[in-house]
Amino acid sequence: MPNAFLPGTADAEIHVTRGTERTTHTVPGTEQYQRMVEHFGDAVASGSPVSFPPDDAVHNVRVITALLDSLKSGAPRPVPR
């Protein structure tokens, strides 16, 4: 996926390689931040839960921090719990 973390609003291509077979999937572009805000607003207005609980964000930050520490040190780093 060429722009996995900053895909923008254009359609995104995902290239999947399995052995010698390669396939390409196109995902329609979207304004991701707008969709997140709208989803949160809908959840607040309806009283329904959000798709991803706050703990999900905490776990993502832990993984990103471990990756950054590993990059800086040149050695694997565990993901704290």
PyMOL CGO cylinders between C-alpha atoms (Angstrom):
from pymol import cmd
from pymol.cgo import CYLINDER

trace = [
    CYLINDER, 0.00, 0.00, 0.00, 1.94, 3.04, -1.22, 0.3, 1, 1, 1, 1, 1, 1,
    CYLINDER, 1.94, 3.04, -1.22, 0.55, 5.58, 1.31, 0.3, 1, 1, 1, 1, 1, 1,
    CYLINDER, 0.55, 5.58, 1.31, -0.64, 3.44, 4.20, 0.3, 1, 1, 1, 1, 1, 1,
    CYLINDER, -0.64, 3.44, 4.20, -0.57, 6.18, 6.84, 0.3, 1, 1, 1, 1, 1, 1,
    CYLINDER, -0.57, 6.18, 6.84, -1.42, 9.24, 4.75, 0.3, 1, 1, 1, 1, 1, 1,
    CYLINDER, -1.42, 9.24, 4.75, -3.63, 7.93, 1.97, 0.3, 1, 1, 1, 1, 1, 1,
    CYLINDER, -3.63, 7.93, 1.97, -5.41, 11.23, 1.27, 0.3, 1, 1, 1, 1, 1, 1,
    CYLINDER, -5.41, 11.23, 1.27, -8.77, 11.36, -0.46, 0.3, 1, 1, 1, 1, 1, 1,
    CYLINDER, -8.77, 11.36, -0.46, -7.79, 9.68, -3.73, 0.3, 1, 1, 1, 1, 1, 1,
    CYLINDER, -7.79, 9.68, -3.73, -8.56, 6.04, -4.41, 0.3, 1, 1, 1, 1, 1, 1,
    CYLINDER, -8.56, 6.04, -4.41, -5.92, 3.76, -2.86, 0.3, 1, 1, 1, 1, 1, 1,
    CYLINDER, -5.92, 3.76, -2.86, -4.42, 0.67, -4.41, 0.3, 1, 1, 1, 1, 1, 1,
    CYLINDER, -4.42, 0.67, -4.41, -3.54, -2.30, -2.25, 0.3, 1, 1, 1, 1, 1, 1,
    CYLINDER, -3.54, -2.30, -2.25, -1.09, -4.73, -3.84, 0.3, 1, 1, 1, 1, 1, 1,
    CYLINDER, -1.09, -4.73, -3.84, -1.23, -8.29, -2.51, 0.3, 1, 1, 1, 1, 1, 1,
    CYLINDER, -1.23, -8.29, -2.51, 1.48, -10.80, -3.43, 0.3, 1, 1, 1, 1, 1, 1,
    CYLINDER, 1.48, -10.80, -3.43, 1.07, -14.49, -2.63, 0.3, 1, 1, 1, 1, 1, 1,
    CYLINDER, 1.07, -14.49, -2.63, 3.90, -16.56, -4.02, 0.3, 1, 1, 1, 1, 1, 1,
    CYLINDER, 3.90, -16.56, -4.02, 4.20, -15.49, -7.64, 0.3, 1, 1, 1, 1, 1, 1,
    CYLINDER, 4.20, -15.49, -7.64, 0.62, -14.23, -7.91, 0.3, 1, 1, 1, 1, 1, 1,
    CYLINDER, 0.62, -14.23, -7.91, 0.03, -10.51, -7.46, 0.3, 1, 1, 1, 1, 1, 1,
    CYLINDER, 0.03, -10.51, -7.46, -3.38, -8.87, -7.29, 0.3, 1, 1, 1, 1, 1, 1,
    CYLINDER, -3.38, -8.87, -7.29, -4.36, -5.23, -6.92, 0.3, 1, 1, 1, 1, 1, 1,
    CYLINDER, -4.36, -5.23, -6.92, -7.43, -4.02, -5.04, 0.3, 1, 1, 1, 1, 1, 1,
    CYLINDER, -7.43, -4.02, -5.04, -8.70, -0.46, -5.31, 0.3, 1, 1, 1, 1, 1, 1,
    CYLINDER, -8.70, -0.46, -5.31, -10.34, 1.13, -2.29, 0.3, 1, 1, 1, 1, 1, 1,
    CYLINDER, -10.34, 1.13, -2.29, -12.39, 4.27, -2.90, 0.3, 1, 1, 1, 1, 1, 1,
    CYLINDER, -12.39, 4.27, -2.90, -10.87, 7.44, -1.46, 0.3, 1, 1, 1, 1, 1, 1,
    CYLINDER, -10.87, 7.44, -1.46, -12.50, 9.27, 1.42, 0.3, 1, 1, 1, 1, 1, 1,
    CYLINDER, -12.50, 9.27, 1.42, -11.84, 12.08, 3.86, 0.3, 1, 1, 1, 1, 1, 1,
    CYLINDER, -11.84, 12.08, 3.86, -10.88, 9.91, 6.83, 0.3, 1, 1, 1, 1, 1, 1,
    CYLINDER, -10.88, 9.91, 6.83, -10.84, 12.61, 9.50, 0.3, 1, 1, 1, 1, 1, 1,
    CYLINDER, -10.84, 12.61, 9.50, -14.27, 13.84, 8.49, 0.3, 1, 1, 1, 1, 1, 1,
    CYLINDER, -14.27, 13.84, 8.49, -15.61, 10.28, 8.67, 0.3, 1, 1, 1, 1, 1, 1,
    CYLINDER, -15.61, 10.28, 8.67, -14.10, 9.78, 12.15, 0.3, 1, 1, 1, 1, 1, 1,
    CYLINDER, -14.10, 9.78, 12.15, -15.68, 13.01, 13.44, 0.3, 1, 1, 1, 1, 1, 1,
    CYLINDER, -15.68, 13.01, 13.44, -19.04, 12.14, 11.89, 0.3, 1, 1, 1, 1, 1, 1,
    CYLINDER, -19.04, 12.14, 11.89, -18.91, 8.63, 13.37, 0.3, 1, 1, 1, 1, 1, 1,
    CYLINDER, -18.91, 8.63, 13.37, -18.13, 10.03, 16.82, 0.3, 1, 1, 1, 1, 1, 1,
    CYLINDER, -18.13, 10.03, 16.82, -20.96, 12.58, 16.52, 0.3, 1, 1, 1, 1, 1, 1,
    CYLINDER, -20.96, 12.58, 16.52, -23.40, 9.87, 15.45, 0.3, 1, 1, 1, 1, 1, 1,
    CYLINDER, -23.40, 9.87, 15.45, -22.36, 7.70, 18.41, 0.3, 1, 1, 1, 1, 1, 1,
    CYLINDER, -22.36, 7.70, 18.41, -22.81, 10.56, 20.87, 0.3, 1, 1, 1, 1, 1, 1,
    CYLINDER, -22.81, 10.56, 20.87, -26.19, 11.53, 19.40, 0.3, 1, 1, 1, 1, 1, 1,
    CYLINDER, -26.19, 11.53, 19.40, -27.54, 7.99, 19.36, 0.3, 1, 1, 1, 1, 1, 1,
    CYLINDER, -27.54, 7.99, 19.36, -25.87, 6.71, 22.53, 0.3, 1, 1, 1, 1, 1, 1,
    CYLINDER, -25.87, 6.71, 22.53, -24.31, 3.83, 20.59, 0.3, 1, 1, 1, 1, 1, 1,
    CYLINDER, -24.31, 3.83, 20.59, -20.70, 2.74, 21.11, 0.3, 1, 1, 1, 1, 1, 1,
    CYLINDER, -20.70, 2.74, 21.11, -17.95, 3.89, 18.77, 0.3, 1, 1, 1, 1, 1, 1,
    CYLINDER, -17.95, 3.89, 18.77, -16.43, 1.28, 16.45, 0.3, 1, 1, 1, 1, 1, 1,
    CYLINDER, -16.43, 1.28, 16.45, -13.05, 1.42, 18.16, 0.3, 1, 1, 1, 1, 1, 1,
    CYLINDER, -13.05, 1.42, 18.16, -12.93, 1.91, 21.94, 0.3, 1, 1, 1, 1, 1, 1,
    CYLINDER, -12.93, 1.91, 21.94, -10.38, 4.32, 23.50, 0.3, 1, 1, 1, 1, 1, 1,
    CYLINDER, -10.38, 4.32, 23.50, -8.20, 1.37, 24.57, 0.3, 1, 1, 1, 1, 1, 1,
    CYLINDER, -8.20, 1.37, 24.57, -7.60, 0.66, 20.89, 0.3, 1, 1, 1, 1, 1, 1,
    CYLINDER, -7.60, 0.66, 20.89, -5.87, 4.03, 20.50, 0.3, 1, 1, 1, 1, 1, 1,
    CYLINDER, -5.87, 4.03, 20.50, -3.78, 3.40, 23.62, 0.3, 1, 1, 1, 1, 1, 1,
    CYLINDER, -3.78, 3.40, 23.62, -2.61, 0.04, 22.25, 0.3, 1, 1, 1, 1, 1, 1,
    CYLINDER, -2.61, 0.04, 22.25, -1.76, 1.62, 18.88, 0.3, 1, 1, 1, 1, 1, 1,
    CYLINDER, -1.76, 1.62, 18.88, 0.40, 4.26, 20.59, 0.3, 1, 1, 1, 1, 1, 1,
    CYLINDER, 0.40, 4.26, 20.59, 2.22, 1.55, 22.55, 0.3, 1, 1, 1, 1, 1, 1,
    CYLINDER, 2.22, 1.55, 22.55, 3.03, -0.32, 19.34, 0.3, 1, 1, 1, 1, 1, 1,
    CYLINDER, 3.03, -0.32, 19.34, 4.14, 2.85, 17.56, 0.3, 1, 1, 1, 1, 1, 1,
    CYLINDER, 4.14, 2.85, 17.56, 6.33, 3.81, 20.53, 0.3, 1, 1, 1, 1, 1, 1,
    CYLINDER, 6.33, 3.81, 20.53, 7.96, 0.37, 20.58, 0.3, 1, 1, 1, 1, 1, 1,
    CYLINDER, 7.96, 0.37, 20.58, 8.60, 0.59, 16.83, 0.3, 1, 1, 1, 1, 1, 1,
    CYLINDER, 8.60, 0.59, 16.83, 10.18, 4.02, 17.21, 0.3, 1, 1, 1, 1, 1, 1,
    CYLINDER, 10.18, 4.02, 17.21, 12.35, 2.82, 20.13, 0.3, 1, 1, 1, 1, 1, 1,
    CYLINDER, 12.35, 2.82, 20.13, 13.42, -0.18, 18.05, 0.3, 1, 1, 1, 1, 1, 1,
    CYLINDER, 13.42, -0.18, 18.05, 14.30, 2.05, 15.12, 0.3, 1, 1, 1, 1, 1, 1,
    CYLINDER, 14.30, 2.05, 15.12, 16.36, 4.39, 17.32, 0.3, 1, 1, 1, 1, 1, 1,
    CYLINDER, 16.36, 4.39, 17.32, 18.21, 1.58, 19.10, 0.3, 1, 1, 1, 1, 1, 1,
    CYLINDER, 18.21, 1.58, 19.10, 18.58, -0.80, 16.17, 0.3, 1, 1, 1, 1, 1, 1,
    CYLINDER, 18.58, -0.80, 16.17, 17.26, -3.65, 18.30, 0.3, 1, 1, 1, 1, 1, 1,
    CYLINDER, 17.26, -3.65, 18.30, 13.82, -5.17, 18.84, 0.3, 1, 1, 1, 1, 1, 1,
    CYLINDER, 13.82, -5.17, 18.84, 11.80, -3.65, 21.65, 0.3, 1, 1, 1, 1, 1, 1,
    CYLINDER, 11.80, -3.65, 21.65, 8.85, -5.29, 23.42, 0.3, 1, 1, 1, 1, 1, 1,
    CYLINDER, 8.85, -5.29, 23.42, 5.43, -3.67, 23.31, 0.3, 1, 1, 1, 1, 1, 1,
    CYLINDER, 5.43, -3.67, 23.31, 4.52, -2.71, 26.89, 0.3, 1, 1, 1, 1, 1, 1,
    CYLINDER, 4.52, -2.71, 26.89, 1.19, -3.92, 28.25, 0.3, 1, 1, 1, 1, 1, 1,
]
cmd.load_cgo(trace, "trace")
